Amino acid sequence: MALISKQIVRKIESELYAYPQNMKTLNEQRDDIMNGSHYPDVSVSGGEMGNTTQSKGMRLAQLETGWTDLITEMIPKMPGEYRALVKGIYFEHKRVTHVADELHISQSLCYAWKDNLIFYIVLMATQKHLLNPFLD
């Protein structure tokens, strides 16, 4: 029996594969909010003039950033070899065999590192309430 369910592994890997595009989309949304072409500079609520900065802050706070924030926070904390593994497999969509060759390690070690990475992400995601490994 596996320590982490296949469903959770798939969820984490899908978030890792989607991370570059999700970051691009998130940055575009942030730019749209900050540069405000879609929203009026002045809003009126309850007969009073609204605060543009407050309005932008509220919209920024409402953006879904859980998984992107977790991955962004996690990447600089990992050893360089793990960062290369994440970049190669998940961001550049290279095969494990190719990444193992680039890192000058065996494929079995590359898979072991990948399993360690998934376990680390499960721990961080559980801590940040992004998933519950006992219910998911």
N, C-alpha and C positions, 0 to 999 in steps of 0.2 A: 504494500500500500504506500502510495506516495505521500510525502509530508504536505505538499501543497497540491490542491486539486488542479486538474487540467483546465477547468473553467477559469480559475484565478490566474493561472499561467497565461492563458489566452488573453484575458483582460489586460494584464500587465504588458504583454508583448504588443497588443494592439495599441495601447497608449504610447509605447516606445516608438513603434513604427509611425504613428500619427503625429508625434511630437514636433518635427520640423514644420509641418503644415499648420498644426495648431498654434505654434508660436507665431508664424507668419500672420495667420488670421487674427490672433489676439493683438499683435502689434498694430495691425491695420485698424482694428476696432478702437484701440487706445488712441491712435492718431486721429481717427474720425471724431472721437469725443473731445480730445484736447483742441483740435482745430475747428471743431464745431460747425461744419458746413450743413449738417442735417438738423441742427437744433437752433432755435432762436437764441440770440445773445441775452435777451431779457425775457424772463418768464413771469407770468402773473399767477399768483395763487392766493385765493381768499381775499382778493382786492389789494394785496401788497405786492410790491416789486420783488421778484425772486433774486436770489444770489447766484450768479453764474458760476462762480467757483464751487460753491456748495453743490450745485446741480451737476457739474462735471464730476465732482468727487463721488457723488452718489452713483452716477452711471458707471464710473470706473470700478467702484466697489461691487457693483452688481454683475460684473463680468465673471463668467465661470473660469476659474484659473486653477482649480485644485490639482489636477494631474500635471499640468504644465509647470506650476510652481514647484511641485514635488520633484519632478525630473530636473528642473533648472537648479534647484537646491542640491540635489543629489550628485550631479555630475562633477562639480569641483571637489567634492569630498572623497571621490573614489581614486584609487591608485591609477596611474597613467595607463597601465595595460587594460584595465577595465574600461576606462574612457575610450580607448582605441577600439575595444570590442563593441561597445555600445554604438560608437560612430560607424564602424564598419558594417555590423550586422543590421542594426535598426535604422540608422539614418541614411546610409549609402546602399542598403539592401544587398550586401555581399553575402556570399555563402560562408558558412562556418569554416569550411576547408580553406577558403581563400584568406579569411581573417587569421586563421591559425598559421598559415604560411607567412603572412605579413608580420606576425608577432613572433615568429620562429619558435612556436610551441606545437605540441601534438594536438590532434583534434580532440582527443579525450580530455586534455587539460583545458582546451577552449570550451568544451561543453561543461566542464566542472565550473569554470569561471562564470559561464552563463547561468548555471544553476545557482551559484552563490549570489550573483547579481539579482536574480529574480527573488531569492529569499530576502535579501536586503531591502528590496523595494516593497515586498509584502510587509515587512516590519515597519518601514516608514509610512506606507499607506494606511496601515492599521492605526498607527500612532496619530495620524492626521485625520482619521475617521473617513477615509476615502473607500475603504473596504473592510469587511469583517470576514476573515478567513474561515470562521466557524459557521457563518450563515451563507456566504456567497458560494 
